[in-house]
Structure formats: C-alpha cells, structure tokens
C-alpha cells in the first residue's frame, strides 16, 4: 500500500511538473533551476519557422493579419571569445551571429540564447510576475540544458507594475547593494538560487489613436516606464567567474 502511495505521488509530481513546463507563459514566481528553456521555446520556434516559410501572397487578408500579429522567436548559439583587452576580463560570452564576434574564432561553445524578435506590446504575454505581464522574454541555457539567464521586458503605462514587482522582491529576496546607475533606477536582489536585477526608466511615448482619410494621425504623448527584469542563476555567475568571463557591473562581487 505504501509503495502504491509513493508511486502515485511521484506520478502526480511529474504530471504537475509537465503541466508547468508545457505552459505558454513562464510564471516567474515559480521559476527554479530545473526549468527547461529549450522545451519552453521549441513550439514557439517551430511556429516561427512555419510562418517564415509560408507564402504570404497565398494567404487571405485574415490569415495574413494573424501572421503579422503572431509573436516570433529566434535561437542563437553562444560561445566564449577572447576580450583582447576590450573588457575587464579575459573572455566574454556572445552569440556567434553577433556582428562583432562573427569574424572572431570561438574559444569554446557555451550554450543557446532564445529571444523574442517580434511581439505585440498590448496583447502578448510570455511571462508573469505578481500580476505584471511581460510581452517580451529572452532566456539562455548552457550546453547541459540548464537555465542560466532570463530577461523580461515591457513598456508599461501602469504605474503599479514596478510597485508590484518590487513587492515580490521585497517579500521573497534580500536587497543587494550595487553602484548607483545615473540613467536608470536599478536595484539588485538575491535569493538562494538567483540574482534579480530590476531597472525602470520613465519616458514619454507617442500613442497613435487613429488616422484620418488623408493619412494624418491623431496622437497624444503618454507617460510610460520601460521595465527590464533580469534573473541570473548563481551557478551561472560562478561559472563565469571560474572561466574568467565578463559579468555585468551590477552582479555583486563575491
């Protein structure tokens, strides 16, 4: 009987893990080191490839409009490169497709980066944290398929978004002191597994309300906040230190 109960519990855990992993949205408050980045992006990359290979000319207006409104994703190979004195470190990690590293010879390969290259700021949601929806999400894995890095961004008209993110961080993390950033409001936090870096920049953005028959636009300026939430695995940070590779200044030196 005990064996049967244990087997049932294991199966249920696997079931719920799969449910979470197969979700179309990353629940950041549930994020842990076991998250499989490739599995999350695989169906999204497949859909992107299908859209890019389709013949738009053969689509009706409804299908073409849907294709244009569909989020698109890309996958890049990451490698270590010699910094040659350009950075305060011996090496750095970059995409092999980056214009600066394309002509350089990789020292060794690191993993893969997944990014959102087209999205609808108002309609798309790829990640959520404490009621804040992010329409753009980039994630990175190493060669072992382990999560190492996340970047969630949005341009928000809701003043409560930054407050809600900070509320989560204050409740679940410890504040880490970093050097003051003059152009952005930046704060760094940590828990057992991750460093969280939140930046928020207030700006004004033109919002187009409509166009008249002559093509003239009716618009207004609105206050927005560009939000960037970065999450680094502490295992990744330690790997970069061991490899003498570049880390951003806001990562605490330990």
Helices and strands as residue ranges (DSSP letters): H 2-21, E 26-27, G 28-30, H 37-53, G 56-58, H 61-68, E 72-82, E 91-95, E 108-118, E 127-129, E 132-134, E 136-142, E 147-156, H 160-172, E 174-176, E 185-190, E 194-211, E 217-233, H 234-242
